[in-house]
Amino acid sequence: MTKTRTTLTIDESLLKMIKVKAVRLGLKESEVIEDAVRRSLGLDLFERLWERHTFSDEEASNIALEAQHATRNSRRPK
């Protein structure tokens, strides 16, 4: 994954906590921040589900299509 440099303006006490956690875990500050953002966006859930998936590509496509059709049918006026 490509990394992009950015500048954040955050609370000073929050930055101190990030630095402490990074040192305790042996991580870079950016890794601690990325992990927090992933969790906040719910991406950690997708990653955990993806690691446990047992569907073939075809099965996953079929499930996605079924869900799409069900959603479309529920939105159609009666």
SULVENQUI-V397086 format. One line per field, one symbol per residue. psi: psi as a letter, one per 30 degrees, with the letter a starting at -180 (. if undefined). Layout:
# SULVENQUI-V397086
psi: ???
This chain:
# SULVENQUI-V397086
psi: kkkkklkkjlkeeeeeeeeeeeeefhlleeeeeeeeeeeefgfeeeeeeeefkgkleeeeeeeeeeeeeeeeeffkk.
